[in-house]
Amino acid sequence: MKKQNILILVVLLSIQFINAQLTIDGEFRPRTEYRHGFGNIIADGADAGFGVSTRARLNFGYSEEAYKVYISLQDVMVWGENRQILPDDENNSFAVFQAWADLKLGEGFSTKIGRQVISYDDQRIFGGLDWAQQGRNHDAVLLKYKKDKFLFDLGLAFSQDYDNATGFQSVGTEYTTTGYFTYKTMQYVYLKQSWDAFSGSLLVLNNGFQAYEDDGLTPDGVNNLQTIGTHLDYKKGSLGLAGNLFVQTGERQGGLKVKGAYLASLDLSYKASDKVALGLGVEAISGDDGDAGETGAFFPLYGTNHKFNGFMDYFYVGNHANDIGLFDIHASAKFQLNETSSLLVKALNFSGEQELPSGEKSLGTEIDIVYAKKFKGYGLAIGYSQMFASDGMYELKGTTDALAAGGQNWAWAMLTIKPKFLNTAK
C-alpha cells in the first residue's frame, strides 16, 4: 500500500473516532484450588481435589453520543482438559459473555438490549457472579430512566432455543432448558432513590418457568414465581448499616407452590481506623415447612451467592434449594496492611431455620481468610477456609462424623491481569 493511501486511511479512521470512543481490554485470570470439603462434606480417606482453571476475556466497547455497544468474549479453560493437538475444544466453554447495545432515548431514558450482566445493590437477588469463572448473564431488554439520585429499570426477557426441535415451531414455543432456576420469561421493576447518607430500593420480580400437563410432556403455559423486596443502605462517617427484606410466592419449576418464603438480613459495618474495618451481621432464610405439595423455602435466585453464607459454598450455590433454610450469624475484620495489601478474616455460624428430622438445628462454623495484594498492573489473592461441621451438617449432607474426613477445608490462589489494549478517548 502506498504511503498516501495509508495516510488517507489514518485520516478516515481519525474522523470516525472524533465523536466516538473505542475501547479494547481484556482479562487473564488463572485460579488454583485445593478442595477438601468445598461445597460438601468430603469422606474420610477420599482424595482432595486439585486443579487450575483460567478465565480469558476480550472486551470491545464502542460509544457515540446516541448509543453504546459492548461485546465480551470469554473462554474458561481447565488446565489439561484437552489432549495434545486436539482440533476442537472438548468442553465448548468459549462463549459470548456479553453483547448489548445501550440506546439513549432522551430526557433521562435509555434502553439496553442484549446479553448483559444484571446487578443491583449488594447482589443478593441479581448479581454478576464474578467469582465463578463463567460469570452470570441474562438475555434481556431493559428500559431505564435516571434523574439525579433516582433510577428506574424495567426488565423483560423471553427465552427460547431455536435449535431445539420442539422449541421454535408455528405450533408453540416450548422451552426445555432447565436447572438453576433457568426461566422462560422474566419481568421486573427496580426502583432506587438515594439521599446524602441513605438509599433504598424496591425490586418486584416475576420469573416464568415452562409448565407441563400431568403427562409431563405437553406444554401448559408457565409456572410463575414472584420475588418482592427491598434493600436499604445507610452510611455516615465510620458507621454503615445495610438490610435486605424479600418474600417469595407463586410456583417454582415443576409447579411446586411457594408460600411464606422470606429472606431477611442486617449488616453493621464500622471503620475503626484507616487500617481496620469491622463487620457484624445476621441473615435468616426460610426453609421448607414440610407441607405436601408446597414449600416455604426461599431461594436467592440470580445473585452472587458465593459472596454470602461462607466462601466454601455449602448453601445456595447450586444446592440447598428446598431444604431447612438457614440462620447465619457472621463477624469480620479487614486489615489494610499497607497501601497495596489487605487481610480479611471472617467467622460464620450456621444453623437451620427449620429443624432437621432428628430435631437438630446447629450446622457448624466456618472461618474464611483472604489475603489480597495489588502489584503494578495486576493483582493476587490467596484464600483459605475451614469448616467445623456439627452433627446437623453431617445429617444435612447425608453422612456421619465417623465417615467424614477430620478436616474440611479449601485453599485457593488467583492472579488477575486486566490489560488495556486501546482507548481512543486518551
Phi and psi in degrees as a GROMACS rama.xvg file:
@    title "Ramachandran Plot"
@    xaxis  label "Phi"
@    yaxis  label "Psi"
@TYPE xy
-70.8444  155.342  LYS-2
-60.0056  -38.3631  LYS-3
-66.0922  -33.9466  GLN-4
-67.6338  -38.9657  ASN-5
-63.4572  -42.0832  ILE-6
-62.3814  -42.6537  LEU-7
-61.1725  -42.5329  ILE-8
-62.5139  -43.9237  LEU-9
-61.6019  -42.8696  VAL-10
-62.6135  -43.9519  VAL-11
-62.1093  -42.9102  LEU-12
-65.0776  -38.093  LEU-13
-64.0669  -42.4749  SER-14
-61.5497  -40.753  ILE-15
-59.0599  -36.9105  GLN-16
-100.195  7.40427  PHE-17
-59.6869  -45.4843  ILE-18
-107.253  20.8465  ASN-19
-138.724  165.034  ALA-20
-131.56  131.079  GLN-21
-118.252  129.155  LEU-22
-126.178  139.691  THR-23
-132.557  119.932  ILE-24
-141.62  176.895  ASP-25
-151.095  -177.605  GLY-26
-149.821  135.009  GLU-27
-126.202  114.145  PHE-28
-136.338  86.7009  ARG-29
-83.2454  143.072  PRO-30
-137.391  127.092  ARG-31
-101.284  134.762  THR-32
-132.417  139.271  GLU-33
-112.085  115.279  TYR-34
-114.201  113.197  ARG-35
-134.863  61.6007  HIS-36
119.655  14.9054  GLY-37
-73.8594  124.324  PHE-38
81.1311  -20.0576  GLY-39
-165.964  160.894  ASN-40
-68.3334  129.226  ILE-41
-94.2863  141.554  ILE-42
-75.0872  153.346  ALA-43
-62.5402  130.728  ASP-44
88.1532  -10.1811  GLY-45
-74.0761  142.79  ALA-46
-72.9356  139.538  ASP-47
-70.0712  151.915  ALA-48
-85.9515  144.833  GLY-49
-150.189  132.491  PHE-50
-173.08  173.382  GLY-51
-129.062  131.761  VAL-52
-123.731  154.327  SER-53
-133.508  133.287  THR-54
-104.727  127.15  ARG-55
-121.719  125.854  ALA-56
-127.452  145.545  ARG-57
-129.181  120.172  LEU-58
-117.208  136.255  ASN-59
-122.899  127.178  PHE-60
-126.499  138.749  GLY-61
-139.225  129.328  TYR-62
-136.713  140.291  SER-63
-126.17  -178.581  GLU-64
-61.8744  -33.8505  GLU-65
-96.9881  -16.638  ALA-66
-160.671  165.241  TYR-67
-130.33  146.26  LYS-68
-130.062  137.72  VAL-69
-139.288  133.348  TYR-70
-132.908  129.331  ILE-71
-126.027  118.469  SER-72
-103.024  140.342  LEU-73
-144.979  155.525  GLN-74
-138.057  139.12  ASP-75
-113.16  117.952  VAL-76
-119.143  127.649  MET-77
-94.1717  126.814  VAL-78
-59.8853  123.892  TRP-79
89.7938  4.47553  GLY-80
-70.0449  -24.1735  GLU-81
-108.354  139.85  ASN-82
-69.9879  165.76  ARG-83
-61.3847  144.556  GLN-84
47.9216  34.5455  ILE-85
-72.6785  127.409  LEU-86
-71.7178  -24.6669  PRO-87
-129.73  148.549  ASP-88
-72.9515  123.862  ASP-89
-72.0982  -30.0831  GLU-90
-94.1313  0.314584  ASN-91
50.4967  42.0209  ASN-92
-88.4922  -10.1421  SER-93
-68.2894  132.274  PHE-94
-153.561  159.873  ALA-95
-86.8448  105.096  VAL-96
-74.5627  -41.8868  PHE-97
-138.457  145.326  GLN-98
-158.799  99.7198  ALA-99
-143.334  160.506  TRP-100
-125.877  136.066  ALA-101
-115.721  112.751  ASP-102
-104.967  128.759  LEU-103
-79.2032  131.575  LYS-104
-109.962  -3.98146  LEU-105
94.5574  152.177  GLY-106
55.0519  41.1374  GLU-107
86.532  -4.66063  GLY-108
-95.9869  145.333  PHE-109
-154.012  166.808  SER-110
-135.013  136.821  THR-111
-116.525  120.404  LYS-112
-123.779  129.724  ILE-113
125.215  -164.219  GLY-114
-79.0324  124.077  ARG-115
-154.287  160.478  GLN-116
-84.6864  131.059  VAL-117
-113.753  118.075  ILE-118
-143.783  129.586  SER-119
-134.442  147.022  TYR-120
51.8037  -126.135  ASP-121
-89.481  10.1841  ASP-122
69.1132  28.8647  GLN-123
-74.4565  -38.1054  ARG-124
-107.105  -40.7506  ILE-125
-121.642  125.244  PHE-126
-156.178  162.199  GLY-127
-80.531  -11.1994  GLY-128
49.7556  49.6637  LEU-129
-66.2781  -24.9712  ASP-130
-59.4563  -44.1082  TRP-131
-63.8772  133.636  ALA-132
-59.1549  -33.4538  GLN-133
-81.1839  -20.5604  GLN-134
69.0662  179.924  GLY-135
-129.783  136.024  ARG-136
-139.533  171.291  ASN-137
-137.169  141.933  HIS-138
-94.5858  105.665  ASP-139
-155.845  169.277  ALA-140
-121.952  133.296  VAL-141
-117.921  132.078  LEU-142
-101.313  120.893  LEU-143
-120.835  143.007  LYS-144
-136.482  133.608  TYR-145
-141.73  129.406  LYS-146
-144.368  120.28  LYS-147
54.8031  -117.331  ASP-148
-105.179  20.78  LYS-149
-116.673  136.87  PHE-150
-138.409  150.867  LEU-151
-138.284  128.309  PHE-152
-124.876  134.002  ASP-153
-115.1  119.612  LEU-154
-113.429  137.935  GLY-155
-136.757  139.903  LEU-156
-147.727  144.904  ALA-157
-137.942  112.605  PHE-158
-93.7567  138.386  SER-159
-153.461  157.146  GLN-160
-127.193  99.6998  ASP-161
-63.333  -26.7308  TYR-162
-80.7464  -9.25089  ASP-163
-82.4772  126.346  ASN-164
-58.2874  -27.9892  ALA-165
-97.6157  0.786091  THR-166
-100.214  -9.69245  GLY-167
-148.633  78.8598  PHE-168
-129.899  163.331  GLN-169
-67.598  -14.3919  SER-170
-92.9563  -4.07952  VAL-171
168.214  -179.718  GLY-172
-135.256  50.7362  THR-173
-59.4924  136.808  GLU-174
-119.787  110.883  TYR-175
-98.1076  -3.84819  THR-176
-72.173  127.969  THR-177
-133.364  177.706  THR-178
98.4605  142.512  GLY-179
54.3203  39.5502  TYR-180
57.1639  36.76  PHE-181
-66.3539  125.265  THR-182
-103.079  153.195  TYR-183
-87.848  -40.1838  LYS-184
-132.634  152.544  THR-185
-147.688  136.851  MET-186
-139.142  135.97  GLN-187
-151.895  157.213  TYR-188
-125.339  131.593  VAL-189
-129.123  127.454  TYR-190
-127.048  142.427  LEU-191
-144.606  133.903  LYS-192
-124.651  132.311  GLN-193
-117.464  144.975  SER-194
-122.488  -166.198  TRP-195
-62.6289  -47.6017  ASP-196
-119.981  -1.03305  ALA-197
-138.187  144.528  PHE-198
-141.821  149.243  SER-199
-141.558  143.605  GLY-200
-132.464  158.015  SER-201
-130.813  130.337  LEU-202
-121.816  126.842  LEU-203
-121.932  110.967  VAL-204
-124.717  133.198  LEU-205
-123.244  127.909  ASN-206
-116.358  131.155  ASN-207
-108.655  126.077  GLY-208
-110.522  141.338  PHE-209
-54.6059  127.118  GLN-210
-109.004  157.122  ALA-211
-134.186  156.827  TYR-212
-70.6608  179.054  GLU-213
-59.3811  -23.6027  ASP-214
-75.421  -9.55081  ASP-215
74.3018  5.32808  GLY-216
-120.873  -32.8928  LEU-217
-88.4149  119.805  THR-218
-58.9681  141.386  PRO-219
-145.48  65.8347  ASP-220
72.0254  -145.928  GLY-221
-135.301  153.28  VAL-222
-94.4443  123.066  ASN-223
-102.678  128.379  ASN-224
-116.51  125.722  LEU-225
-106.224  135.568  GLN-226
-125.594  122.177  THR-227
-132.379  133.969  ILE-228
-179.767  -174.947  GLY-229
-137.667  151.612  THR-230
-123.692  128.058  HIS-231
-119.526  140.578  LEU-232
-141.865  127.609  ASP-233
-127.912  129.082  TYR-234
-139.312  125.883  LYS-235
-152.242  121.486  LYS-236
62.5581  -127.829  GLY-237
-88.6074  -4.44167  SER-238
-104.819  138.475  LEU-239
-136.172  144.638  GLY-240
-142.15  128.185  LEU-241
-136.547  143.672  ALA-242
-145.238  151.51  GLY-243
-124.489  143.982  ASN-244
-144.997  113.431  LEU-245
-132.489  149.066  PHE-246
-129.008  154.507  VAL-247
-129.933  142.75  GLN-248
-151.306  167.592  THR-249
108.4  -137.551  GLY-250
-136.259  137.581  GLU-251
-83.8192  -177.391  ARG-252
-56.7926  140.045  GLN-253
83.5208  1.71405  GLY-254
82.0407  10.5101  GLY-255
-66.6772  121.362  LEU-256
-76.4936  138.525  LYS-257
-113.333  126.439  VAL-258
-138.109  129.909  LYS-259
69.4283  23.0686  GLY-260
-81.6406  139.716  ALA-261
-150.312  157.695  TYR-262
-134.004  128.423  LEU-263
-136.356  134.728  ALA-264
-145.722  154.763  SER-265
-145.663  126.998  LEU-266
-128.686  130.977  ASP-267
-109.962  131.644  LEU-268
-124.01  144.308  SER-269
-144.263  124.726  TYR-270
-90.5071  97.4644  LYS-271
-67.5118  -30.655  ALA-272
-161.617  -177.873  SER-273
-63.5061  -19.5777  ASP-274
-116.165  -1.23854  LYS-275
-134.876  123.781  VAL-276
-121.637  130.066  ALA-277
-113.22  150.877  LEU-278
-140.932  147.046  GLY-279
-147.05  132.667  LEU-280
-157.335  169.39  GLY-281
-145.526  144.026  VAL-282
-141.09  134.465  GLU-283
-121.793  127.066  ALA-284
-125.071  123.19  ILE-285
-67.665  150.97  SER-286
-115.07  -178.006  GLY-287
-66.0949  128.396  ASP-288
-86.2182  -1.83457  ASP-289
86.5487  -4.15174  GLY-290
-74.55  135.175  ASP-291
-65.0284  135.942  ALA-292
81.1894  -0.453502  GLY-293
-151.084  168.702  GLU-294
-143.771  152.488  THR-295
-106.493  14.0802  GLY-296
-82.042  131.763  ALA-297
-94.4088  144.206  PHE-298
-131.25  131.291  PHE-299
-77.2038  13.9342  PRO-300
55.1761  -106.057  LEU-301
-108.68  29.1864  TYR-302
-85.1633  177.814  GLY-303
-88.6681  78.8561  THR-304
-69.7959  -21.7196  ASN-305
-61.873  -24.2477  HIS-306
-71.7142  -21.0237  LYS-307
-117.438  156.643  PHE-308
59.7852  35.6094  ASN-309
92.0385  138.45  GLY-310
-73.9528  -10.538  PHE-311
-81.8549  -0.955884  MET-312
59.304  45.8927  ASP-313
-81.4631  -13.965  TYR-314
-136.958  131.449  PHE-315
62.6333  28.2293  TYR-316
-123.496  79.5183  VAL-317
69.2302  17.96  GLY-318
-151.503  176.426  ASN-319
56.8105  34.665  HIS-320
-79.4923  -24.2954  ALA-321
-147.938  58.4328  ASN-322
-121.483  -146.05  ASP-323
-86.893  10.3216  ILE-324
71.9851  -166.546  GLY-325
-155.922  140.758  LEU-326
-123.771  116.196  PHE-327
-122.157  116.179  ASP-328
-109.375  127.977  ILE-329
-139.364  151.891  HIS-330
-139.085  145.76  ALA-331
-144.726  157.286  SER-332
-141.032  129.681  ALA-333
-118.072  124.51  LYS-334
-108.971  123.572  PHE-335
-85.6544  99.2829  GLN-336
-69.0879  -38.573  LEU-337
-160.793  -165.613  ASN-338
-65.5945  -22.2443  GLU-339
-119.234  -1.70498  THR-340
-138.493  150.882  SER-341
-145.088  161.427  SER-342
-135.749  124.045  LEU-343
-109.198  130.686  LEU-344
-125.719  126.407  VAL-345
-136.789  136.552  LYS-346
-120.097  134.528  ALA-347
-131.379  133.384  LEU-348
-112.382  127.405  ASN-349
-113.197  142.329  PHE-350
-148.126  160.874  SER-351
-77.1086  144.347  GLY-352
-72.8753  -29.7933  GLU-353
-110.853  159.92  GLN-354
-79.1819  148.577  GLU-355
-74.7277  166.576  LEU-356
-52.618  -31.3004  PRO-357
-75.865  -10.8568  SER-358
93.4251  -5.67666  GLY-359
-75.6567  145.07  GLU-360
-124.347  -29.7727  LYS-361
-67.7022  132.114  SER-362
-112.068  -27.5216  LEU-363
137.09  -173.743  GLY-364
-131.13  139.735  THR-365
-121.334  140.453  GLU-366
-116.481  125.832  ILE-367
-117.315  133.834  ASP-368
-131.459  129.13  ILE-369
-134.537  125  VAL-370
-107.864  129.073  TYR-371
-125.405  138.129  ALA-372
-136.042  129.204  LYS-373
-100.397  128.862  LYS-374
-109.984  178.709  PHE-375
-73.5343  102.291  LYS-376
95.7505  -5.42663  GLY-377
-157.465  168.883  TYR-378
-134.746  153.525  GLY-379
-129.86  134.926  LEU-380
-131.046  138.247  ALA-381
-130.601  132.746  ILE-382
-132.98  153.221  GLY-383
-142.803  136.069  TYR-384
-134.358  144.96  SER-385
-132.652  130.405  GLN-386
-105.296  124.133  MET-387
-104.094  88.979  PHE-388
-74.7374  145.639  ALA-389
-104.878  179.828  SER-390
-58.7444  -36.1924  ASP-391
-63.7804  -35.8203  GLY-392
-65.8961  -42.9497  MET-393
-60.7833  -42.3497  TYR-394
-64.6505  -43.1949  GLU-395
-61.5507  -39.6503  LEU-396
-91.4462  5.57842  LYS-397
74.7832  36.4447  GLY-398
-143.597  -169.884  THR-399
-132.503  164.168  THR-400
-59.2559  -38.2302  ASP-401
-67.2619  -31.1745  ALA-402
-89.3554  -14.7656  LEU-403
-86.9416  153.49  ALA-404
-65.1463  152.972  ALA-405
-65.7565  -31.0842  GLY-406
-125.667  129.503  GLY-407
-110.156  107.882  GLN-408
-146.349  170.082  ASN-409
-153.676  135.935  TRP-410
-135.83  148.358  ALA-411
-154.594  158.388  TRP-412
-142.507  134.552  ALA-413
-137.044  130.229  MET-414
-105.456  134.53  LEU-415
-128.362  121.074  THR-416
-123.377  127.832  ILE-417
-124.871  84.3202  LYS-418
-71.9137  144.207  PRO-419
-105.677  104.868  LYS-420
-81.8214  -37.736  PHE-421
-156.156  138.274  LEU-422
-150.484  103.746  ASN-423
-74.5222  -7.34675  THR-424
-77.8056  -18.2211  ALA-425
